[in-house]
Amino acid sequence: MSLEKQAKHLSKAQIEAVIGYLAKTRHSVRNQLIFLLSAKAGLRSCEIALLTWSMVIDAQGEIGQAIILPNEASKGSSGRIIPINKDLRRSLIEWRRSDWAAPSARVISTERSKQTSSQAIVNMFARWYERLGFIGCSSHSGRRTFITNAARKISLVGGSLRDVQMLAGHSSLRITQRYIDGEQEAQRKIVDLI
């Protein structure tokens, strides 16, 4: 994938703008959850569409500590365990409260169906970003943002790029590296330290 075709990653201000915009939409709780599953868990559109409650709840039926994404719900055989971010947890709890369903039910549903397609998720992101005027953003922008942010912060918690690769569900570090945006200010600072 060439750099020109990659989805743009989102700044902190853009993330806040998306969340603020989605708070005013007709299905605000669901829409914010879809966005957070992308930006705070790095899920692909197909993974968001296939996510079931059993993948996010614990043995007591409460929202668990991690998303347990099996191979059949991921791209290829990239099943993985993703710890649940605190904002995402709140969103999952709120959505579950408003749309309680059996553990086998899909997390994301619509008025017309108890499940939704990957393409419907892609279309939602396209519509949201278009209305916000975010050029070059797509359903993959939240995922790229998650991976880039994880890569920038992983050393703060004693991790490595291998941990980011595992969170992303990539088969190689090379793929993960293509998702990570460089930071010019950090590059300038590191050169000044040399």
C-alpha positions as CSV (number, residue, x, y, z in Angstrom):
1,M,0.0,0.0,0.0
2,S,1.5,3.3,-1.0
3,L,1.6,6.2,1.5
4,E,-0.8,8.2,-0.7
5,K,-3.5,5.6,-0.4
6,Q,-3.3,5.1,3.3
7,A,-6.1,6.4,5.5
8,K,-5.1,9.5,7.5
9,H,-4.6,9.1,11.1
10,L,-6.6,11.4,13.4
11,S,-5.2,14.0,15.8
12,K,-6.4,14.3,19.4
13,A,-8.6,17.3,18.3
14,Q,-10.1,15.4,15.4
15,I,-10.9,12.5,17.7
16,E,-12.7,14.9,20.1
17,A,-14.5,16.5,17.1
18,V,-15.7,13.1,15.9
19,I,-17.0,12.1,19.4
20,G,-18.7,15.5,19.7
21,Y,-20.3,15.2,16.3
22,L,-21.5,11.7,17.0
23,A,-23.0,12.7,20.3
24,K,-25.5,14.8,18.3
25,T,-26.5,12.0,15.9
26,R,-29.7,10.0,16.0
27,H,-28.0,6.8,17.2
28,S,-25.3,8.6,19.3
29,V,-24.5,5.8,21.7
30,R,-24.1,3.2,19.0
31,N,-22.2,5.5,16.7
32,Q,-19.7,6.6,19.4
33,L,-19.2,2.9,20.2
34,I,-18.4,2.1,16.6
35,F,-15.9,4.9,16.4
36,L,-14.2,3.9,19.7
37,L,-14.0,0.3,18.7
38,S,-11.9,1.6,15.8
39,A,-9.9,4.4,17.5
40,K,-9.4,2.9,21.0
41,A,-9.2,-0.9,20.1
42,G,-7.9,-0.8,16.6
43,L,-10.7,-3.0,15.2
44,R,-11.2,-3.2,11.4
45,S,-14.7,-2.6,10.0
46,C,-15.3,-6.3,9.5
47,E,-14.3,-7.0,13.1
48,I,-16.7,-4.3,14.4
49,A,-19.5,-5.9,12.3
50,L,-18.7,-9.4,13.6
51,L,-18.1,-8.5,17.3
52,T,-20.5,-10.4,19.6
53,W,-21.2,-9.6,23.3
54,S,-19.5,-12.9,24.3
55,M,-16.2,-11.4,23.0
56,V,-16.5,-8.5,25.4
57,I,-18.2,-9.8,28.5
58,D,-16.7,-11.8,31.4
59,A,-18.1,-14.9,33.1
60,Q,-20.5,-12.8,35.2
61,G,-22.0,-11.1,32.1
62,E,-20.3,-7.8,32.8
63,I,-18.0,-5.9,30.3
64,G,-14.7,-7.7,30.7
65,Q,-11.1,-6.4,30.8
66,A,-10.4,-7.3,27.2
67,I,-11.9,-8.0,23.8
68,I,-11.3,-11.7,23.0
69,L,-11.4,-11.6,19.2
70,P,-11.3,-15.1,17.7
71,N,-9.9,-15.9,14.3
72,E,-13.4,-16.2,12.7
73,A,-14.2,-12.6,13.7
74,S,-11.0,-11.2,12.4
75,K,-9.2,-10.8,9.1
76,G,-7.4,-14.0,8.2
77,S,-6.3,-15.7,11.3
78,S,-5.5,-12.6,13.2
79,G,-7.5,-13.3,16.3
80,R,-6.2,-11.5,19.4
81,I,-6.8,-10.2,22.9
82,I,-7.2,-6.4,23.1
83,P,-7.4,-4.8,26.6
84,I,-10.5,-2.5,26.8
85,N,-9.7,1.2,27.0
86,K,-11.6,3.1,29.8
87,D,-13.6,5.3,27.3
88,L,-14.5,2.2,25.2
89,R,-15.6,0.4,28.4
90,R,-18.0,3.2,29.3
91,S,-19.4,3.2,25.8
92,L,-19.9,-0.6,25.8
93,I,-21.6,-0.4,29.2
94,E,-23.9,2.4,28.0
95,W,-24.8,0.6,24.8
96,R,-25.4,-2.7,26.5
97,R,-27.7,-1.0,29.0
98,S,-29.7,0.5,26.1
99,D,-29.6,-2.5,23.8
100,W,-29.2,-5.6,26.0
101,A,-28.9,-8.8,24.0
102,A,-27.8,-12.4,24.5
103,P,-24.1,-13.1,24.6
104,S,-24.2,-14.6,21.1
105,A,-25.8,-11.4,19.6
106,R,-23.8,-8.9,17.6
107,V,-22.7,-5.8,19.5
108,I,-23.5,-3.5,16.6
109,S,-27.1,-3.7,15.5
110,T,-29.4,-1.3,13.6
111,E,-33.1,-0.5,13.6
112,R,-33.7,-2.9,10.8
113,S,-31.4,-5.7,11.7
114,K,-29.8,-7.4,14.7
115,Q,-26.5,-7.2,12.9
116,T,-24.8,-5.0,10.4
117,S,-22.3,-5.5,7.5
118,S,-18.8,-4.4,7.2
119,Q,-19.7,-2.3,4.3
120,A,-22.4,-0.5,6.4
121,I,-19.7,0.3,8.9
122,V,-17.4,1.6,6.2
123,N,-20.2,3.8,4.8
124,M,-20.9,5.2,8.3
125,F,-17.3,6.3,8.7
126,A,-17.2,7.8,5.2
127,R,-20.4,9.8,5.9
128,W,-19.1,11.0,9.3
129,Y,-15.7,12.2,8.0
130,E,-17.3,13.8,5.0
131,R,-19.7,15.8,7.2
132,L,-16.8,16.9,9.4
133,G,-14.7,17.8,6.4
134,F,-11.9,15.3,7.2
135,I,-10.2,14.7,3.8
136,G,-8.4,11.4,3.4
137,C,-10.0,9.8,6.4
138,S,-11.8,6.5,6.1
139,S,-13.0,3.6,8.2
140,H,-9.3,2.6,8.6
141,S,-8.3,6.0,10.1
142,G,-9.3,5.0,13.7
143,R,-7.3,1.8,13.3
144,R,-4.2,3.7,12.0
145,T,-4.6,6.2,14.9
146,F,-4.8,3.4,17.4
147,I,-1.7,1.7,16.0
148,T,0.3,5.0,15.7
149,N,-0.6,6.1,19.2
150,A,0.2,2.7,20.6
151,A,3.6,2.6,18.9
152,R,4.5,6.1,20.2
153,K,3.6,5.2,23.8
154,I,4.5,1.5,24.1
155,S,8.0,2.2,25.4
156,L,6.5,4.2,28.3
157,V,5.0,1.0,29.7
158,G,8.0,-1.3,28.9
159,G,6.6,-2.7,25.7
160,S,7.9,-3.0,22.2
161,L,6.7,-2.9,18.6
162,R,6.0,-6.6,18.9
163,D,3.3,-5.8,21.4
164,V,1.8,-3.2,19.0
165,Q,1.9,-5.9,16.3
166,M,0.0,-8.3,18.5
167,L,-2.7,-5.7,19.4
168,A,-3.1,-4.9,15.7
169,G,-3.3,-8.6,14.7
170,H,-0.6,-8.2,12.0
171,S,1.3,-11.2,10.8
172,S,4.6,-9.2,10.6
173,L,6.2,-6.1,12.1
174,R,6.6,-4.8,8.5
175,I,2.9,-4.5,8.2
176,T,2.6,-2.8,11.5
177,Q,5.3,-0.3,10.6
178,R,3.4,0.8,7.5
179,Y,0.5,1.9,9.8
180,I,2.7,4.1,12.0
181,D,2.9,7.8,11.2
182,G,6.2,9.5,11.9
183,E,6.3,12.6,14.1
184,Q,8.4,15.5,12.8
185,E,8.8,17.1,16.2
186,A,10.0,13.9,17.8
187,Q,12.4,13.4,14.9
188,R,13.8,16.9,15.5
189,K,14.2,16.3,19.2
190,I,16.0,13.0,18.8
191,V,18.4,14.5,16.3
192,D,19.2,17.3,18.8
193,L,20.0,14.6,21.4
194,I,22.6,12.9,19.1
